[in-house]
Amino acid sequence: MSIFRVLLSIIFPPLAVIDKGCGSILIVTILTLCGWVPGVIGALVILNKSK
């Protein structure tokens, strides 16, 4: 997880998970619409997952 991805997930969470798949984008977008903090947390969790 690069520092650019972390900053991007803080500024605009759905854009940070754009390459993780449609489901991840949808989940993070819904969380961001519910509140900015849940969206950031969701994006960081998805980005921190190892494959």
Buried (B, 14 or more C-beta within 10 A) or exposed (E): EEEEBBEBBBEBBBEBBEEBEEEBBEBBBEBBEEEEEBBBBBBBBBBEEEE
